[in-house]
Amino acid sequence: MRFTIRLAQVSGAAVALSLAAGTAAFAQTDPLPSWNDGATKTAIVEFVEAVTTAGGPDFVGAADRIAVFDNDGTLWAEKPAYVQLFFALDRVKALAPEHPEWTTQEPFASVLKGDMKGALAGGHKAIAEIIAATHSGMTTDDFAETVAAWFSTAKNPEKDRLFSQMTYQPMHELLDYLRANGFQTFIVSGGGIDFMRVFSDDLYGIPPAQVIGSTGQLKFELQDGVGPVLIKQPEIALVDDGPGKPVGIQMHIGQEPIFAFGNSDGDLQMLQYTCLPEGPSFCGIVHHTDAEREWAYDRNSDVGKLDKGLDAAAADGWTVVDMKSDWKTVFPAEGNN
């Protein structure tokens, strides 16, 4: 039987976390201190205990304990717009002196006027043009340096916090808890793979090799005085969103996850890929219900729309995290991740 915990069936058993890998020593402690006690927290802990209990009916060997997480809206905030979009818009302004034609060419003209609504009026086509213009024509090393410099000072315009401080403290704890129990944790996001790899290790403890994202074409060159480099091209190789997420998982990991977390309809196929096959599995959805500490949105949101995913969670027994009631705190304390 597929191991799927329905919230109505959770027992509320005590939590036990191994603090010494490779030993039999266990200590009674709280592995998820920023999560309020209740059905959601218990569901996570009971699943981890079930798949890590040797000899148990749902035991899964460490090599197969693959956990995948969306990034935008799951590990960090995605409102009022995706972080990478803010980066791209800032890059348009920085590169404008090299492109005088942008003063009259949309969507760039609207970006330079500070008119985000006008810049994005062209929908996905406009965004694709902005991304292509700001994410290509440079080496992967130059791009990484540019992202790192921007990320060190860039702030969310509505919360006036560094984007690096807009991660979710409860999800940090969940990542640590899973890794302490032999899971490999991966990011599987619609964001750009080269963008996320710059900060994934420092921010989440997830090394670049375990980041899967939308991917542009690369071109190898042997440059005089420089040596071998990879040049970012404007063409897209993989859109790691929606049905592209299972494709990205297979291409980069080569096996199905047993644990998955998302927050939007863009994560639906990843959750289905994880939890619909037979065998132990856990699927979770971060539901943004806290308008005071973060934002409240779901079915009608233009960013992070959660409609079909909510229906699927109810039908298939996935765990829905109510941010307002399940999390004691949302963001880390200033200066801490």
Secondary structure, DSSP 8 states (H G I E B T S, - for coil): --B---GGG-------EE-STTSS-EE---S-TTB-SSHHHHHHHHHHHHHHSTTSTT---GGG-EEEE--BTTTB---SS-HHHHHHHHHHHHHGGG-GGGGTSTTHHHHHTT-HHHHTTTHHHHHHHHHHHHSSSSBHHHHHHHHHHHHTT-EETTTTEEGGG-B-HHHHHHHHHHHHTT-EEEEEEEEEHHHHTTTHHHHHS--GGGEEEEEEEEEEEEETTTEEEEEEEEEEEE--STTHHHHHHHHHT-S--SEEEE-SGGGHHHHHHHHSSSSB-EEEEEE-B-TTTS-B--TT-SSS--SHHHHHHHHHT-EEEEHHHHBS-SS--TT--
